[in-house]
Amino acid sequence: MSLYIRPFRFLKIRVGRRGRTRVGIGPRWLRIWGGAGVSGGEHRSRPGDVLQADPPPSQMAVGPPRAPRQPSRAGGGPRKSWPRRHPILTGFIAAFGLFVIIGVIAGIAGTADHTVTSGTAGPAEQASSSPSASSPTSSPASSSPAQVGSTITLTGNDPGAKMDVTVTEIVGHAQPADEFSSPDAGKRFYAVQFRLANTGSAAYSDSPSNGAAVVDADGQSYESTLYDVAGCQSFPGTENIAAGDKGLGCIVFQVPARAKITKVQFTLDSGFGPATGQWDVHG
């Protein structure tokens, strides 16, 4: 015959035949030696043995939770973040992002008050349209659109940046400068010669081809190319013109063979200037 004693919900005591005693905590049973400790063996209980029960879980001392172990690498210590492991590449990415942000801000600032000027006539037209005693009602020079030979005064973003720009020549079907340069299939070279006269107080140092474009009858714009053509010397990569000096050079475009170019445009500061000059052309 066995005797079960359960002083707590989680503690069970069983006294079996021949004096064997077992203590159960939850679903598990443990055998004890006269209350001296827990063991895997058996012991006959003796008179006077007292079975000690563990306190309930609510009364047990609970320490602070252990912090999770940080993964370690072969060299020891936690793994470094990606930017710390690749400082050079991170620097390049940050510099590129800053450059893009500056470009966007400059583009927004440059186009906020941008104007297109197309009514300033050249010196010959200005002379013929100047007021005189015999024709007091002569129309101003700005009434006629600028054409080949006309000069348009443009300003830049920097103080003292001012340039008189003249379209001096148009080569509608320009020939390559050498046998290694040829337009793509179905296209042709279109060259425009500009004269740049620095009438401001600041020196000019820029690539004129960056600020030039041509527009066809459908409104399609074409940017400049790096090709050279025969009979029209191109501007260098960077044109430097001191205040009061002039520069002359061609800018080459690659346009569809059947496109009809109707406008030539030029803007200072590599196209980011506050004003664009526009000339009406044929070809």
C-alpha positions in Angstrom: 0.0 0.0 0.0 1.3 3.5 -0.9 0.5 6.8 0.8 0.4 10.1 -1.2 1.0 13.4 0.5 0.6 16.8 -1.4 1.3 19.7 0.9 1.5 22.1 -2.2 0.0 22.1 -5.7 3.4 21.6 -7.3 4.8 19.1 -4.7 3.8 15.4 -4.4 5.1 13.0 -1.7 4.7 9.3 -2.1 5.5 6.8 0.7 5.4 3.3 -0.6 5.9 -0.1 0.8 9.1 -1.0 2.5 9.6 2.7 3.5 10.6 4.0 0.1 9.8 7.7 -0.3 9.6 9.7 -3.5 9.1 13.4 -3.9 7.5 14.8 -7.1 7.9 18.3 -8.3 5.4 18.9 -11.1 5.2 15.8 -13.4 8.6 14.5 -12.4 9.5 12.1 -9.4 12.7 12.3 -7.4 13.9 9.8 -4.8 15.5 11.2 -1.7 17.8 9.9 1.1 16.1 10.8 4.4 15.8 14.4 3.3 19.6 14.7 3.0 19.5 15.6 -0.7 18.3 14.5 -4.1 19.8 11.5 -5.7 19.1 8.9 -8.3 19.3 6.1 -5.8 16.7 4.8 -3.3 16.7 5.0 0.5 14.4 3.7 3.2 12.9 6.5 5.2 13.8 6.5 8.9 11.6 7.6 11.7 12.0 11.4 12.3 13.1 12.2 8.7 11.6 15.4 7.5 10.9 16.1 3.9 11.7 19.7 3.0 9.7 21.2 0.1 10.9 24.0 -2.1 9.1 27.3 -1.8 6.5 28.2 -4.4 7.8 29.9 -7.6 6.3 33.2 -6.5 8.6 33.3 -3.5 11.8 32.2 -5.3 14.5 34.9 -5.9 14.4 36.0 -9.4 17.5 37.7 -10.8 17.7 40.2 -13.7 17.3 38.7 -17.2 20.5 37.8 -19.0 21.5 40.0 -21.9 21.6 38.2 -25.2 25.0 37.1 -26.3 26.5 39.3 -29.0 27.6 37.3 -32.1 31.4 37.3 -32.2 33.7 37.0 -35.2 37.0 35.2 -35.5 39.0 38.2 -34.4 36.9 38.7 -31.3 34.3 41.5 -30.5 31.1 42.4 -32.2 30.9 42.7 -36.0 31.4 46.3 -37.2 28.8 48.1 -39.2 29.0 48.3 -43.0 30.2 51.9 -43.2 33.0 51.3 -40.7 34.1 48.2 -42.6 34.1 50.2 -45.9 35.2 53.8 -45.1 36.5 54.6 -48.5 33.5 53.4 -50.4 31.2 55.2 -47.9 33.1 58.4 -48.5 32.6 58.1 -52.2 28.9 57.5 -51.9 28.5 60.4 -49.5 30.4 62.8 -51.8 28.4 61.7 -54.8 25.1 62.2 -52.9 26.3 65.7 -51.9 27.2 66.5 -55.5 23.7 65.4 -56.6 22.0 67.5 -54.0 24.1 70.6 -54.9 23.2 70.0 -58.6 19.5 69.8 -57.9 19.6 72.9 -55.7 21.6 74.8 -58.4 19.2 73.7 -61.1 16.1 74.8 -59.1 17.8 78.1 -58.3 18.9 78.6 -61.9 15.5 78.0 -63.4 13.5 80.0 -60.9 13.8 83.3 -62.8 15.2 82.0 -66.1 14.5 84.0 -69.2 14.9 83.4 -73.0 16.1 86.4 -75.0 15.5 86.3 -78.7 14.9 89.9 -79.7 18.2 91.7 -79.6 19.5 92.5 -83.1 23.0 92.7 -84.3 25.1 95.8 -84.7 24.1 96.3 -88.3 20.4 96.0 -87.5 20.8 98.3 -84.5 22.4 101.0 -86.6 19.7 100.8 -89.2 16.9 101.0 -86.6 18.4 103.8 -84.4 16.1 106.8 -84.1 16.8 109.8 -86.3 15.2 113.1 -86.9 13.7 111.9 -90.2 12.1 108.8 -88.6 11.1 109.5 -85.0 8.8 106.5 -84.9 11.4 103.9 -85.8 10.8 100.6 -84.0 13.4 99.6 -81.5 16.0 96.9 -82.4 14.4 94.4 -79.9 11.3 94.2 -82.1 13.0 91.8 -84.6 14.1 88.3 -83.7 17.8 87.6 -83.5 19.3 85.8 -86.5 22.7 84.8 -87.8 25.0 87.9 -87.2 22.9 89.2 -84.3 24.4 89.8 -80.9 22.6 89.0 -77.6 24.0 90.1 -74.3 23.8 87.4 -71.6 24.7 87.5 -67.9 25.9 84.8 -65.6 25.3 83.8 -62.1 28.5 85.4 -60.7 28.8 89.1 -60.2 30.5 90.8 -63.2 29.7 87.9 -65.5 28.5 89.4 -68.8 29.0 88.2 -72.4 28.0 89.5 -75.9 27.2 86.3 -77.8 27.0 86.3 -81.6 26.1 83.5 -84.0 28.5 84.2 -86.9 28.0 81.1 -89.1 25.9 78.0 -89.7 27.1 74.9 -91.4 24.0 72.7 -91.9 25.8 69.7 -93.5 29.3 69.8 -91.9 31.9 67.3 -93.0 33.9 65.3 -90.5 37.4 66.6 -89.7 39.0 63.2 -90.3 38.2 59.7 -91.5 37.7 58.5 -87.9 34.8 60.8 -87.2 31.4 60.3 -88.9 27.8 60.8 -87.8 25.6 57.8 -86.9 23.4 56.2 -89.6 20.6 58.5 -90.6 22.2 61.6 -89.0 24.3 64.5 -90.0 26.7 67.0 -88.4 25.3 70.5 -87.8 27.9 73.2 -86.8 27.4 76.6 -85.3 30.1 79.2 -84.9 29.9 81.6 -81.9 31.8 84.7 -81.1 32.0 85.4 -77.3 33.0 88.9 -76.3 33.5 89.4 -72.5 31.9 92.7 -71.7 31.8 92.1 -67.9 34.3 92.6 -65.2 34.9 88.9 -64.4 37.0 86.5 -66.4 35.2 83.8 -68.3 36.3 80.2 -67.8 33.9 77.5 -69.0 33.1 75.0 -71.7 30.8 76.8 -74.2 29.5 73.5 -75.7 27.9 72.7 -72.4 25.5 75.6 -72.7 24.6 75.3 -76.4 21.7 73.6 -78.1 19.7 73.5 -81.4 16.0 73.0 -81.8 14.2 71.6 -84.8 10.8 72.5 -86.2 9.1 69.9 -84.0 10.5 71.4 -80.8 13.1 68.6 -80.3 16.3 69.9 -78.7 19.8 68.5 -79.5 22.9 68.8 -77.3 26.4 69.3 -78.6 28.8 66.4 -79.4 32.6 66.0 -79.1 33.2 65.7 -82.8 35.1 68.2 -84.9 34.2 69.2 -88.4 36.2 70.5 -91.3 36.5 74.2 -92.0 35.3 75.3 -88.5 37.6 75.1 -85.5 35.9 74.0 -82.3 36.2 75.6 -79.0 38.7 73.9 -76.6 37.4 71.9 -73.7 37.7 75.0 -71.5 37.6 78.5 -73.0 39.3 81.2 -71.0 38.4 84.8 -71.9 39.6 87.7 -69.9 37.4 90.8 -69.4 37.5 92.8 -72.6 38.7 89.9 -74.7 36.9 87.7 -77.3 36.8 84.1 -78.3 35.7 82.4 -81.5 34.9 78.7 -82.1 32.5 76.1 -83.5 30.1 73.8 -81.6 29.0 70.7 -83.4 25.7 68.9 -83.1 24.5 65.5 -84.4 21.0 65.8 -85.7 18.7 63.6 -87.9 19.4 63.9 -91.6 15.9 65.2 -92.3 15.5 67.4 -89.2 14.9 71.1 -90.0 16.8 73.2 -87.4 15.0 76.4 -86.7 16.6 77.8 -83.5 20.0 78.0 -81.9 20.3 78.6 -78.1 23.2 79.5 -75.8 23.4 79.9 -72.0 26.3 80.9 -69.8 27.6 78.8 -66.8 27.4 75.5 -68.7 23.6 76.0 -69.3 22.8 77.0 -65.7 22.9 80.8 -66.3 19.9 83.0 -65.6 19.2 83.8 -69.3 19.3 82.0 -72.6 19.9 83.6 -76.0 17.9 82.3 -78.9 18.5 82.9 -82.7 16.2 82.0 -85.5 18.0 80.0 -88.2 17.1 78.0 -91.3 18.5 74.6 -92.0 
